[in-house]
Amino acid sequence: MRAIQSSILIILSAGLFWTSCVASKANIPQDIDDFVVKAQVNSANYTKEDWEKSVAEYEKLIEDYQKNQSSYSAEDKQRVANAMGRYHALLLENALEQSADSLKGILQEFADYTKMLPAFMDGFRDVFESDTLKLENIFSDIFASDPVKEILGNIGSLFGGIGGDVTDTSEIETVVDTLPEAQPLDSLLDK
């Protein structure tokens, strides 16, 4: 008699287990829909960590659904597809909001820099206006240097000997003299 009771208990336990598995499998489309509704209601207050937790839970639900997808009715599949669309729209909306916040930050930094640009340009202009002669001398020294003479000689030889071997600095001075006279930066910026 005890063996019969044990057998009946095992059969009932197995039946309950199987029923709970079937019931759980049958509820997955509803679980996904409920999950998405909950996300729609609460997502406005989600932190980054909340989103990570939500995505992990969503992926688990979808994985469970896909394991038994062929056993669901067309109606259940439609419910899941609709819920998936709504959830992905929430993800996109969240990504756009985060991107917009980042873009606003970048634009604010740019706006802050542009406020400093006039002062920067004034400082730049001050140096060029006061040191025009110094800059001319720097460029003259550069053009009169041996490496530049060599470069100009090589370029000249490429074009049929024009310039030849530049050993006479008068040619360099002629090139420097043909450069337009230095002008204040304001006149260059206005063009």
Solvent accessible surface area in square Angstrom, and as a share of the most:
residue,aa,sasa,rsa
1,M,170,0.76
2,R,192,0.70
3,A,76,0.59
4,I,104,0.53
5,Q,104,0.46
6,S,55,0.35
7,S,56,0.36
8,I,92,0.47
9,L,116,0.58
10,I,119,0.60
11,I,118,0.60
12,L,109,0.54
13,S,61,0.39
14,A,56,0.43
15,G,32,0.31
16,L,128,0.64
17,F,142,0.59
18,W,169,0.59
19,T,75,0.43
20,S,61,0.39
21,C,59,0.35
22,V,58,0.33
23,A,44,0.34
24,S,62,0.40
25,K,65,0.27
26,A,59,0.46
27,N,74,0.38
28,I,16,0.08
29,P,0,0.00
30,Q,70,0.31
31,D,59,0.31
32,I,0,0.00
33,D,27,0.14
34,D,75,0.39
35,F,20,0.08
36,V,0,0.00
37,V,70,0.40
38,K,120,0.51
39,A,1,0.00
40,Q,78,0.35
41,V,110,0.63
42,N,56,0.29
43,S,17,0.11
44,A,96,0.75
45,N,125,0.64
46,Y,49,0.19
47,T,73,0.42
48,K,135,0.57
49,E,116,0.52
50,D,57,0.30
51,W,20,0.07
52,E,102,0.46
53,K,147,0.62
54,S,7,0.04
55,V,45,0.26
56,A,60,0.46
57,E,81,0.36
58,Y,12,0.05
59,E,102,0.46
60,K,112,0.47
61,L,29,0.14
62,I,17,0.08
63,E,89,0.40
64,D,34,0.17
65,Y,9,0.04
66,Q,107,0.48
67,K,139,0.59
68,N,50,0.26
69,Q,78,0.34
70,S,107,0.69
71,S,64,0.41
72,Y,16,0.06
73,S,61,0.39
74,A,78,0.61
75,E,120,0.54
76,D,29,0.15
77,K,73,0.31
78,Q,127,0.56
79,R,73,0.27
80,V,1,0.01
81,A,58,0.45
82,N,88,0.45
83,A,0,0.00
84,M,56,0.25
85,G,44,0.42
86,R,63,0.23
87,Y,0,0.00
88,H,95,0.42
89,A,59,0.45
90,L,21,0.10
91,L,47,0.23
92,L,108,0.54
93,E,91,0.41
94,N,27,0.14
95,A,47,0.36
96,L,110,0.55
97,E,100,0.45
98,Q,91,0.40
99,S,65,0.42
100,A,42,0.33
101,D,91,0.47
102,S,68,0.44
103,L,102,0.51
104,K,134,0.57
105,G,35,0.33
106,I,109,0.55
107,L,100,0.50
108,Q,100,0.44
109,E,102,0.46
110,F,129,0.54
111,A,40,0.31
112,D,63,0.33
113,Y,135,0.51
114,T,56,0.32
115,K,146,0.62
116,M,108,0.48
117,L,92,0.46
118,P,83,0.52
119,A,71,0.55
120,F,127,0.53
121,M,41,0.18
122,D,67,0.35
123,G,37,0.36
124,F,89,0.37
125,R,48,0.18
126,D,87,0.45
127,V,86,0.50
128,F,75,0.31
129,E,85,0.38
130,S,87,0.56
131,D,45,0.24
132,T,41,0.24
133,L,125,0.62
134,K,121,0.51
135,L,43,0.21
136,E,71,0.32
137,N,80,0.41
138,I,76,0.38
139,F,103,0.43
140,S,39,0.25
141,D,102,0.53
142,I,82,0.42
143,F,55,0.23
144,A,39,0.30
145,S,37,0.24
146,D,106,0.55
147,P,86,0.54
148,V,25,0.15
149,K,30,0.13
150,E,114,0.51
151,I,94,0.48
152,L,56,0.28
153,G,11,0.10
154,N,82,0.42
155,I,80,0.41
156,G,6,0.06
157,S,70,0.45
158,L,140,0.70
159,F,136,0.57
160,G,74,0.72
161,G,42,0.41
162,I,126,0.64
163,G,38,0.37
164,G,31,0.30
165,D,123,0.63
166,V,11,0.06
167,T,103,0.60
168,D,77,0.40
169,T,53,0.31
170,S,53,0.34
171,E,78,0.35
172,I,2,0.01
173,E,98,0.44
174,T,79,0.46
175,V,64,0.37
176,V,29,0.16
177,D,116,0.60
178,T,101,0.59
179,L,84,0.42
180,P,113,0.71
181,E,144,0.64
182,A,49,0.38
183,Q,86,0.38
184,P,70,0.44
185,L,21,0.10
186,D,59,0.31
187,S,42,0.27
188,L,94,0.47
189,L,95,0.47
190,D,120,0.62
191,K,180,0.76
